Amino acid sequence: MKNFGSLFYKPKKNEKAIKAKRWNIWAILGKAIRKTCTVIGAAVLISTLISVFLISTMAGKSAPSLPDDMVLYFNIEEGISESQVKPTLLDPFPFMQPTLRNIIDTLEKAETDKRVRGLVVKLNGASIGIAHTQELRIAIKSFRASGKFAKVYATSYSDPMGGLSQYYLASAFDEIWMQPVGMVSTSGASMEMPFAKEALDNLGVSANFFQREEFKSAMENFTNSKISPSNKQAMQSLLNSLSSKMVVDIAAERNIKGAVLKAQIDKGILTGQEALDTKLLDRLDYGDVMLSEIRQAVTGNPNDDSVELVTLASYSQHKAKSVKKGNNVALIYVTGTIVDSAGATGNAGADDIAGTITQAYKDDSIKAIVLRVDSPGGSPTASETIRRSLVKAKEKGKKVIVSMGPVAASGGYWISTDADMIVANAGTITGSIGVVMGKFEASELFSKLGINWQGPNFGENADIWSLHKKFDAQATQRMNVLIDDTYNSFITRVVSGRKLTPEQAKSVAKGRAWTGEQALERGLVDELGGLNDALDKTAMMLGKNNRHDLSVVKMPKELNNVERILELLGQQVSLGNFFGKVLSNFFGNVLGLDLGFIDAHMTQKKLLETGNHTTVYNPDLERLR
């Protein structure tokens, strides 16, 4: 009789059965996975306990005190974002990247702080867009105007994408330092795009897209083998506008004649000595020398460490004085491709944004809405959802002001049309009033692969969006009807919102993008300036002097670091559960993996590095050398 065992007795395993299964690969693999899961589970438990402890500890801590004599220090080595970026598994610590508004507000606060003697910025290879650079330049020049010094240092002024972007920012400082043996990139500005039609043809894929009108070139690199004359004309116009603005600004700041500067730009790359000889640099020397000279200027002693370098992030933790309530202005961001629901990071979800706008206009304490737009466009229906919510806000008596960041084109302009005022940077890319729609079709590719799609349809155009069928005559006709209706709707909204005639709107539309300067000349925007300028205009609309009389409320409210970590951990749990289910189904075992938590210990390290140190000690000072 077979013995099933009991709580007190476990039958001895059959030796022959053991030998028979010893080299069963699935058994070995299953055992290895179970042991791995045990290790991961232990790591998860320990990490979670440590994380909870650290979070609880840090939540109760206030920002560390500031010294009575300091110089602000900012190392720009990452891109500068428009607004707070949500943490993801691919980018778990985006809160280490400063937002544009935080930088500008912090510099403004430091202007009147007697403890702050000056500013040192190190440019460490970051690529910053022209529009963001223009707003930063305004803030730096305002800081200098308060009587405080601003010095910039780099081992080389060479934007990863080429061009003048880094040097354009550097030109706003009192002194431009560069390490010897570096270079200054003066390669101007260029735009280029790959044209992949021939490659797609070779694969058996075709791009079936319709556009309104000739300048709407969003999908041209897939439909054409080379750039079209209209696209080249528009791109050259953008380049000329952006470049001429940079040349004028740099020449004015460096007190160099425009012709002399243009000659250096045409060289493309300058050695340090060449840049020094042409007054593009003030000093060719090392970071430690700069710091010694700062100590000498401030204390009279180059070795006096009583003046401390304090990171901009640490200084920004100390809040400025509060503003009287009753002058609340909602600041709402539209960042990324405009879609119905956000989903992935990098998208602007119309449902969420419209909901936030609705919440703002229903709040009696909110007197105006400032919409900050940084979007290349997206879905027309999603754009209309956001625009409609702004129209409703105006109907409720709220002022609506749009501040355009680096890009506010196509759908980004669609949502802006009904604003009471549009403020754009000189380098903002805007307009692109046009429509492009279509699909990729791969019937030839499927044929090459031996794949034959078959199945019944209900409706003559049921397969209109099929990847294995070209648009036939009837489908083409319907697409043209749709695209004409969308384009006409866009024009109608521009006419109504911007108070233009249909002829004026069509003349500046045609799918063409403009810089902020060009858009101002054509009536597409009202003023040139950054977010602070838009806030100043808002204050005046409300009968106030300037933005300092307002209480700007970011909506939705930004998460603090603790909340963002908890959000990230929630994503990790979800991913872990997903993988656990997949592996469980595959191997027939409940593994219970929380894979994401394995990175949780990194959170502790990053938080300690970013949140709890006010003064930059020797390790950071060495970074200037």
DRENDODREN-640207 format. One record per residue (C-alpha): residue in three letters; z, x, y. Coordinates in steps of 0.02 Angstrom, whole numbers, padded with zeros to 5 digits, always signed. Example, Ala and Ser with C-alpha at 12.3 -4.5 7.8 and 13.67 -1.06 7.14 Angstrom:
2
ala+00390+00615-00225ser+00357+00684-00053
// end
This chain:
625
met+00000+00000+00000lys-00045+00063+00175asn+00106+00109+00279phe+00092+00056+00463gly+00249+00149+00515ser+00389+00087+00627leu+00490+00135+00779phe+00584+00262+00672tyr+00450+00322+00557lys+00276+00392+00590pro+00167+00416+00437lys+00096+00589+00407lys-00088+00601+00451asn-00213+00632+00314glu-00258+00816+00317lys-00437+00782+00261ala-00462+00659+00403ile-00397+00787+00527lys-00519+00918+00466ala-00662+00796+00471lys-00631+00753+00653arg-00585+00927+00715trp-00756+00965+00789asn-00796+00792+00852ile-00861+00828+01028trp-00813+00657+01095ala-00635+00676+01032ile-00621+00848+01111leu-00695+00786+01275gly-00582+00634+01278lys-00428+00742+01249ala-00480+00862+01386ile-00505+00720+01508arg-00337+00643+01465lys-00250+00808+01497thr-00346+00831+01659cys-00293+00658+01714thr-00113+00702+01677val-00126+00855+01790ile-00215+00757+01927gly-00090+00616+01913ala+00053+00739+01939ala-00038+00815+02088val-00067+00641+02158leu+00117+00595+02142ile+00177+00757+02222ser+00046+00749+02360thr+00086+00569+02399leu+00272+00602+02411ile+00244+00752+02525ser+00120+00655+02632val+00238+00509+02654phe+00378+00628+02700leu+00271+00720+02827ile+00202+00560+02901ser+00377+00487+02919thr+00440+00648+02998met+00295+00667+03119ala+00297+00484+03170gly+00466+00509+03248lys+00421+00667+03343ser+00366+00666+03524ala+00244+00788+03600pro+00320+00962+03626ser+00373+01010+03802leu+00256+01106+03915pro+00294+01271+04004asp+00317+01278+04192asp+00171+01399+04214met+00015+01385+04107val-00172+01405+04090leu-00267+01275+03989tyr-00374+01339+03845phe-00515+01246+03758asn-00617+01318+03614ile-00777+01215+03597glu-00835+01247+03421glu-00872+01070+03362gly-00980+00933+03434ile-00902+00817+03562ser-00898+00635+03509glu-00908+00479+03615ser-00759+00392+03538gln-00632+00411+03401val-00718+00440+03234lys-00648+00360+03078pro-00596+00480+02941thr-00702+00482+02783leu-00695+00577+02621leu-00838+00687+02684asp-00754+00715+02853pro-00568+00685+02827phe-00509+00762+02991pro-00625+00701+03130phe-00476+00678+03245met-00483+00867+03269gln-00643+00839+03368pro-00605+00793+03549thr-00685+00641+03628leu-00779+00658+03791arg-00664+00538+03882asn-00508+00629+03822ile-00574+00796+03887ile-00625+00725+04056asp-00463+00628+04080thr-00359+00780+04032leu-00449+00892+04157glu-00426+00761+04291lys-00240+00750+04255ala-00226+00939+04264glu-00303+00943+04439thr-00142+00882+04519asp-00021+00966+04397lys+00058+01113+04488arg+00106+01193+04324val-00078+01217+04277arg-00152+01373+04357gly-00326+01367+04284leu-00442+01338+04137val-00517+01454+04007val-00654+01387+03893lys-00731+01478+03747leu-00902+01420+03691asn-00913+01453+03506gly-01087+01398+03455ala-01066+01210+03475ser-01218+01105+03515ile-01185+00979+03655gly-01310+00851+03715ile-01376+00859+03893ala-01297+00694+03947his-01126+00747+03883thr-01149+00917+03966gln-01184+00832+04132glu-01023+00732+04123leu-00923+00887+04074arg-01000+00984+04218ile-00942+00851+04342ala-00764+00861+04272ile-00761+01052+04277lys-00826+01058+04456ser-00695+00930+04509phe-00560+01037+04426arg-00622+01189+04523ala-00623+01089+04685ser-00435+01067+04665gly-00415+01253+04699lys-00391+01308+04518phe-00499+01435+04428ala-00613+01395+04281lys-00683+01535+04175val-00797+01525+04023tyr-00818+01655+03886ala-00938+01673+03739thr-00998+01809+03624ser-01173+01740+03657tyr-01243+01591+03751ser-01360+01529+03617asp-01363+01347+03568pro-01392+01322+03380met-01538+01209+03425gly-01606+01332+03553gly-01633+01298+03737leu-01525+01299+03891ser-01390+01176+03839gln-01246+01300+03819tyr-01288+01399+03974tyr-01310+01237+04072leu-01128+01195+04036ala-01071+01373+04073ser-01153+01370+04245ala-01022+01245+04305phe-00881+01376+04294asp-00818+01499+04425glu-00852+01647+04314ile-00964+01667+04163trp-00909+01805+04044met-00999+01867+03890gln-00953+01996+03761pro-01063+02153+03769val-01208+02156+03645gly-01227+01967+03655met-01379+01871+03717val-01417+01728+03834ser-01540+01598+03770thr-01651+01537+03911ser-01786+01462+03803gly-01802+01305+03907ala-01819+01142+03813ser-01935+01079+03678met-01961+00927+03571glu-02046+00929+03403met-02060+00816+03253pro-02136+00837+03079phe-02286+00728+03035ala-02278+00684+02851lys-02426+00566+02823glu-02523+00692+02717ala-02370+00731+02613leu-02341+00545+02584asp-02526+00522+02541asn-02511+00659+02409leu-02361+00569+02335gly-02450+00401+02337val-02336+00326+02471ser-02399+00242+02629ala-02304+00193+02786asn-02353+00016+02835phe-02280-00008+03009phe-02329-00112+03161gln-02281-00067+03339arg-02274-00145+03512glu-02336-00054+03614glu-02426+00114+03621phe-02273+00218+03667lys-02163+00145+03529ser-02180+00296+03415ala-02022+00284+03309met-02118+00288+03143glu-02269+00388+03202asn-02217+00542+03104phe-02246+00441+02945thr-02401+00345+02997asn-02496+00489+03081ser-02548+00665+03034lys-02524+00727+03212ile-02445+00673+03375ser-02533+00535+03471pro-02586+00562+03653ser-02466+00427+03714asn-02319+00499+03619lys-02356+00675+03682gln-02369+00610+03860ala-02201+00521+03849met-02113+00670+03768gln-02182+00791+03898ser-02123+00675+04037leu-01947+00671+03963leu-01945+00861+03947asn-02004+00887+04125ser-01870+00770+04193leu-01727+00845+04090ser-01780+01026+04119ser-01808+01010+04306lys-01634+00935+04325met-01556+01081+04229val-01653+01211+04330val-01603+01134+04496asp-01419+01123+04445ile-01410+01300+04374ala-01501+01376+04523ala-01381+01289+04643glu-01224+01342+04549arg-01279+01522+04525asn-01358+01538+04697ile-01523+01592+04623lys-01695+01544+04684gly-01783+01421+04572ala-01934+01535+04548val-01821+01679+04493leu-01731+01568+04369lys-01895+01499+04301ala-01955+01677+04269gln-01800+01711+04164ile-01822+01548+04070asp-02000+01597+04027lys-01933+01755+03942gly-01840+01645+03817ile-01702+01770+03774leu-01609+01890+03888thr-01498+02037+03844gly-01327+02041+03920gln-01377+02172+04048glu-01533+02074+04098ala-01429+01917+04123leu-01301+02016+04225asp-01437+02094+04334thr-01512+01923+04374lys-01340+01847+04415leu-01339+01731+04265leu-01179+01818+04208asp-01029+01878+04308arg-00953+01996+04181leu-01003+02086+04022asp-00833+02119+03945tyr-00710+02064+03812gly-00594+01916+03800asp-00435+02020+03804val-00492+02096+03969met-00517+01921+04040leu-00341+01872+03988ser-00267+02029+04066glu-00355+01993+04229ile-00291+01814+04227arg-00113+01878+04205gln-00141+02002+04346ala-00206+01866+04463val-00067+01744+04423thr+00086+01858+04406gly+00031+02026+04476asn+00060+02105+04305pro-00081+02115+04175asn+00048+02125+04035asp+00156+01980+04092asp+00159+01845+03956ser+00258+01720+04059val+00098+01623+04096glu+00054+01540+03933leu-00111+01478+03866val-00094+01296+03813thr-00229+01205+03715leu-00312+01059+03798ala-00264+00951+03647ser-00080+00992+03666tyr-00082+00961+03853ser-00171+00794+03830gln-00027+00728+03723his+00077+00710+03880lys+00031+00546+03960ala-00007+00525+04144lys+00092+00400+04248ser+00058+00220+04203val-00044+00100+04310lys+00020-00067+04372lys-00023-00209+04255gly-00141-00347+04307asn-00295-00237+04333asn-00343-00221+04150val-00519-00168+04105ala-00578-00169+03924leu-00674-00015+03869ile-00782-00051+03717tyr-00895+00075+03629val-01063+00044+03547thr-01098+00205+03454gly-01234+00231+03323thr-01372+00126+03248ile-01348-00059+03288val-01334-00162+03128asp-01258-00329+03082ser-01107-00255+02992ala-01053-00074+03017gly-01030-00022+02836ala-01064+00165+02838thr-00997+00282+02972gly-01124+00308+03111asn-01170+00125+03128ala-01123+00004+03266gly-01079-00160+03181ala-01130-00308+03289asp-01005-00426+03207asp-00859-00312+03248ile-00919-00269+03424ala-00958-00450+03470gly-00787-00500+03402thr-00703-00368+03511ile-00799-00428+03664thr-00747-00607+03626gln-00565-00552+03611ala-00581-00466+03780tyr-00656-00612+03875lys-00528-00733+03802asp-00387-00621+03865asp-00336-00678+04040ser-00266-00506+04080ile-00438-00426+04057lys-00536-00435+04219ala-00691-00337+04170ile-00778-00260+04019val-00853-00086+04022leu-00973-00061+03877arg-01005+00122+03836val-01172+00134+03744asp-01232+00282+03641ser-01362+00207+03525pro-01546+00237+03483gly-01564+00052+03440gly-01573-00039+03275ser-01587-00219+03222pro-01653-00342+03354thr-01546-00482+03282ala-01390-00374+03285ser-01430-00320+03463glu-01449-00501+03514thr-01278-00540+03439ile-01196-00411+03553arg-01298-00463+03705arg-01250-00645+03682ser-01065-00603+03678leu-01084-00511+03844val-01172-00662+03919lys-01025-00770+03864ala-00905-00646+03944lys-00996-00664+04110glu-00990-00853+04094lys-00801-00837+04076gly-00796-00745+04242lys-00781-00567+04177lys-00877-00425+04258val-00984-00328+04134ile-01031-00148+04170val-01131-00037+04052ser-01104+00151+04049met-01245+00240+03957gly-01205+00399+03861pro-01333+00518+03784val-01446+00378+03718ala-01461+00193+03757ala-01636+00154+03697ser-01724+00008+03612gly-01581-00101+03546gly-01462+00005+03650tyr-01555-00055+03805trp-01575-00232+03738ile-01386-00257+03736ser-01372-00185+03913thr-01497-00296+04002asp-01378-00433+04061ala-01242-00319+04130asp-01189-00340+04312met-01220-00154+04331ile-01294-00015+04224val-01238+00165+04255ala-01333+00304+04164asn-01322+00492+04162ala-01472+00584+04233gly-01505+00648+04057thr-01479+00483+03965ile-01627+00432+03856thr-01652+00247+03888gly-01783+00110+03892ser-01900+00115+03741ile-01930-00070+03768gly-02038-00103+03617val-02032-00150+03434val-02079-00066+03271met-02070-00153+03102gly-02140-00124+02929lys-02106-00046+02761phe-02149+00099+02647glu-02267+00055+02505ala-02280+00159+02345ser-02404+00073+02228glu-02503+00234+02202leu-02346+00332+02163phe-02292+00203+02034ser-02466+00212+01958lys-02454+00402+01943leu-02285+00384+01859gly-02351+00253+01739ile-02240+00116+01810asn-02314-00059+01813trp-02218-00192+01908gln-02245-00370+01848gly-02159-00537+01867pro-02179-00714+01934asn-02166-00766+02117phe-02123-00926+02206gly-02214-00932+02374glu-02375-00848+02424asn-02283-00711+02521ala-02132-00694+02407asp-02172-00510+02383ile-02205-00471+02566trp-02069-00337+02567ser-02113-00267+02396leu-02124-00078+02384his-02268-00089+02261lys-02386-00199+02362lys-02476-00168+02526phe-02474-00299+02664asp-02622-00413+02631ala-02714-00508+02769gln-02592-00654+02768ala-02438-00541+02766thr-02512-00437+02908gln-02539-00595+03010arg-02359-00650+02984met-02292-00477+03029asn-02391-00480+03191val-02321-00651+03233leu-02144-00587+03204ile-02167-00426+03300asp-02249-00515+03448asp-02108-00641+03455thr-01977-00502+03453tyr-02067-00400+03586asn-02089-00551+03699ser-01905-00592+03678phe-01861-00414+03730ile-01972-00426+03885thr-01897-00596+03930arg-01721-00524+03925val-01770-00376+04033val-01852-00492+04160ser-01699-00605+04167gly-01564-00470+04162arg-01644-00343+04278lys-01720-00471+04398leu-01896-00404+04374thr-02062-00493+04369pro-02148-00501+04198glu-02278-00379+04265gln-02144-00255+04321ala-02054-00268+04155lys-02212-00241+04053ser-02263-00092+04159val-02102+00002+04116ala-02095-00061+03937lys-02234-00023+03812gly-02105+00062+03701arg-02086+00208+03821ala-01922+00303+03838trp-01862+00367+04006thr-01726+00484+04066gly-01588+00409+04172glu-01669+00479+04329gln-01836+00401+04285ala-01754+00236+04236leu-01667+00227+04406glu-01834+00246+04495arg-01905+00102+04391gly-01761-00019+04411leu-01700-00008+04232val-01528+00057+04285asp-01428+00039+04447glu-01334+00203+04469leu-01327+00380+04402gly-01161+00445+04338gly-01043+00456+04192leu-00907+00344+04122asn-00787+00382+04264asp-00919+00333+04390ala-00944+00168+04297leu-00756+00139+04303asp-00754+00175+04490lys-00892+00046+04514thr-00793-00077+04410ala-00640-00051+04519met-00740-00086+04676met-00810-00245+04599leu-00630-00300+04571gly-00581-00259+04751lys-00492-00096+04709asn-00520+00079+04776asn-00564+00174+04618arg-00530+00190+04432his-00353+00252+04465asp-00308+00075+04517leu-00360+00010+04346ser-00275+00002+04178val-00413+00044+04054val-00381-00033+03884lys-00481+00040+03741met-00533-00101+03623pro-00508-00104+03479lys-00351+00000+03499glu-00368+00178+03436leu-00269+00225+03283asn-00141+00362+03297asn-00148+00511+03178val-00027+00433+03056glu-00128+00271+03046arg-00289+00369+03022ile-00215+00469+02880leu-00157+00309+02796glu-00334+00240+02816leu-00405+00397+02736leu-00282+00388+02593gly-00334+00207+02566gln-00515+00264+02550gln-00461+00396+02426val-00369+00268+02321ser-00523+00156+02320leu-00635+00299+02268gly-00511+00354+02137asn-00502+00179+02064phe-00692+00169+02063phe-00710+00331+01966gly-00567+00281+01854lys-00656+00121+01805val-00821+00211+01778leu-00742+00342+01665ser-00638+00211+01579asn-00791+00110+01535phe-00883+00265+01476phe-00749+00341+01367gly-00657+00182+01318asn-00494+00241+01393val-00396+00185+01546leu-00390+00348+01643gly-00313+00287+01806leu-00391+00425+01912asp-00352+00435+02099leu-00469+00582+02128gly-00466+00575+02317phe-00281+00615+02328ile-00312+00792+02268asp-00356+00835+02449ala-00200+00754+02521his-00107+00919+02536met-00241+00976+02658thr-00186+00836+02774gln-00016+00916+02792lys-00090+01084+02838lys-00211+01011+02966leu-00077+00904+03048leu+00039+01052+03067glu-00103+01152+03144thr-00157+01019+03268gly-00007+00916+03318asn+00147+01024+03331his+00101+01179+03431thr+00094+01179+03619thr+00069+01363+03658val-00076+01465+03593tyr+00003+01625+03527asn-00079+01788+03477pro-00189+01721+03335asp-00277+01608+03459leu-00283+01739+03594glu-00372+01855+03473arg-00509+01725+03457leu-00566+01764+03634arg-00600+01946+03589
// end
